[in-house]
Amino acid sequence: MTNASLSPELESLAQNAKKTLDKKVVDTVQLHFHPELGAPFWLEKAKTYDFDPLKDVNCFDDLKKFPLFEDDWLRGGPVRRFLPQKWWDKPTYTFETGGTTGIPKSRCVVDDFRIDYEQFSETLPDESFPKGANWMMLGPSGPRRLRLAVEHLCQTRGGICFCVDLDPRWVVKLIKKGKIEEAKEYSAHVIDQAMTILSAGHEIQCMFTTPKLLEALALRLMDEGSSIAESGIKGIFCGGTEFTQQWYRFAREELLGPDVYITPTYGNTLMGLACGKPFIPEDNFKITYYAPQPRAAVEVVDFDDHTKLVGYDETGRVKLYTMTDELFIPGFLERDEGERELPHEKYPWDGVSGVRPYHVFAKTTTVGVY
């Protein structure tokens, strides 16, 4: 990897970020492979390796000594096996992802979701996400981490969170069965809930939602002679694979107007939350995401060799690493692809832009109410 295109100041920031990441990797491995306090899954796996994680992992690049993480390991229990025994006496959550067919992937969490969203909170502009403002969570509920995470984000900023009831698995089932009208009715049911919350005098100024739901809400408000801005919302944190460059322009110019701030995010139950590069007009609505280092890192790797980074501006598959006190993932190939981007002053490490479903899987991916 070369940072030849970076200014001396950014190069220095990137080097410091790399040192922080290296230390985080070592600390995480030392905990997860600790003989008494570590995670049962990794302690068992260590017996199959031809290296000693406690002695031979001294920096981020050493994670390439591990085989790829397989997400099927997360299907079924016991779910605590990935959680270091250090935390087993703490109140523990289990969060699920996917699960439209078969056993869903799940992970145990003690505080990770709170830490992730507290750090994300620090990236939000107070003028658009006022401290003390109430929020609306217009996204999936049930066994997903997102509902509790957004609620904690709201509470961290001093507000109260109002949530809708949404089961995305039901929508995906309807679409797969070709019941498009029923899926539309369910989407309308979700928007009905949002409209009720907004009309109830709850003084909501901030919102999490997904691109499809934001569009549906904005159009419903327009049909009733109102708008997102007129409903009182100032700031929107939005995420989902439908958040494309074209949709970003459409949202800012057509759905929201100049008085509503929207920030794109990319994340999942395993990684946490990757922030979008701050908007500047000369980027032409290009969206670049930066992982929440050092708690997680993302690389854009060669389609045929996951140990090899692609060049800047080149296309590859997204590879995730998670290094928290509660979860260790030493390299997992996401179901996404994108372009590798240079570090940014605010996030001095590699980013990824143009995130979209990995082309090999794209034809078999069903996008529901999200």
C-alpha positions, 0 to 999 in steps of 0.5 A: 500500500502506498500513500503517495497521493496524501499530503504530509499532514494526512500521511502523518495522521494515517501513520498514527491511525495505523499504530492505533489499529495495530495496538487494538488488534494485539489487545483484542487477540490477547483477550479473545485467546486468553486461556481463562478469560477468552472466547471458547470458539477462538480457544478451540480454533487456536488448537488447529492453527500452525501459529500461536495467536498470543505470540505471533499476532503483533500488528494488523497485517498479522491477521492475514495468518488467520483463515477467513471467517465463515459467517455460517459459524454464527448460525445457531448456538451456543451464542456465547461461544464468541463472547470472551468469558470475561463478560459472562457475568454481565447482562447480555443481548443477542442480536440477529441479522438476516434470517429470511430462510434458515437459521439466522446469524446471531451474536452476543453483545454486552456494550458494543452497540452502545459504544459504536453509537456513542462514537457515531454520535460524535460525528453528527452536527449539533445544528442538524441533530440538536441535543435534547431532540426527540427521534423517530426510528423508522426501520426494522424492529424485533431481534435486530440491534438497530432498534436498541442502537438508535434508541441509545443514540437518541438517549445519548444525545438527550432525547426520547426515541419513538419506534415503529413496528417493522418485520422485514422478513415478512416483506421479503417473503411476500416479494419472493412469493410474488405478492407485490401488492401485499408488500406495498400494503405492508410498506404503507402500514409502516408509513402509517405508523410514522405519520401517526408519530409525526402528527402526535405532537412529540416534537421529533427533529431527528430520524433514522430510516432507510432509503426506501422508507424515507422516500415513501414517507416523503411522498406521503407527506407531499400527498398531504401537502406537507414535507419532511422539513415541515414535519419538523425533522432537521437531521436524518441518519440513513443506511441501506444498500439502496443508498446510491449516488443517484438516490443521494442526489434525488434525496437532497434535491427532491425529497428533503430540500436545503433545510434537512441534513442527511448523512449516509451510513454503511454497517451491520451487526458485525461491524458497527457503523461506517460513516460517510465522508462529509458532503462537498459539492465537487464530489458530485454526490459520491458516497465514501464510507470509512469504517469505525477504526480501530474497532473495525477495519475494512479493506477492498480486496482482489476478487480472486485473492482476498489477501491482496488490496486493489489499488486506489479507485479500483474495484474489489470485494469488501473485507471486514475485520472486527476488533472489539472486546466482545467480538473478534473477526479476523477477515470476513468477505462481505456480500458487497463490492466497491472502490478503494478510496484514499484516507480523509482528514476526518477518517485517516484510513482507507475508505470504500465508495460505490458500495453495492451487492457483490456481482456474483450474488447480486442477481439472487439478492431480494431487497424488501421494505428497506 
